[in-house]
């Protein structure tokens, strides 16, 4: 059984935005992890996060308190099974 990955994010002082994940196979405890540089932070800028090992791509933008999943135009997505990013 493979557990869903844990996602990580961070922003360096120079504005580089990093995203990563760690996924653990519960059968053999083997970890798969990857970290990528998604680009430079700018307010309302849409960043493309593309994990090669996990074969997952998504778009995000963020402010100093929250990360938002978006479409290509920067519109915030409301994901099934998740609270709206626009609610407190």
N, C-alpha and C positions, 0 to 999 in steps of 0.2 A: 504494500500500500504506500502510495506517495502522498504526502501531505501538501496542501496548497502552499505556494511560496510566501515567505514574509518579505514585504517590500520595504526598502530603505531609501531615504533621500537626504540630500544635504546641499548646502551652498557654501562654497569657499569664499574667503575675503576678497579674492580677485573677481568674483561674480560667476565662476564656473559652477554649474549645477550638475550634481551627480545623482544617479538613481542606481539601485542595485536590488538584488534579491538573494535569498537563501532558501533552498528547498531540500528537505530531508526525506530520503526513502526510508520508511519505518521498518521495512524488512531487513535491510542491511546497514542502516544508519549512514549510508553514503550521502554526502552533501554535494549539491550542485549550487554554485554561486557565480554571480557575474556582477560587475559594476561598470557603468558606462558614463561618459560625459555627455550630457544632453545639450550643452551649449552655454551661453552666457545669460545670466539673469537680466531681465528688463521688465518693468511693470507691464502686465497684460500681454507679454510676448508668449506665443504658443511654442512650446518645446516638444520635439518628437523624441520619445523614448523607445528605443528599438533594441530589445534583448535578442541576441542571436541564438544562444543556447536554448532559451526557453521558447523561442519563436513567437514572441509577443511584441506588438507595437501598439503604443497608445500616445495620445497627445494630451499635454497638461499645460496649465498656466497657474501661477500662484501669486499670492500677496504675502505679506510678512507673517500671516497667521494660518493660512489654509492653502491646500493644493486642490485644484479643480481639474477633473477630466473634461476635455473639450473635444469639439469637432475641429476641422481644419481652419474654420473661421474664428475660433475662439469662443464659440457658444458653449456654455456649461451644460454638460450632459447630466440627466437624471437617470441613474442606473437602477435597474430592478434589484430589489433586495438591499438597497442602500438609501440612507436618508438623503434628502435634497441638500446639496451644498449651499443653497441659498438660505436655509433655515439656520437659526442660531445654534 
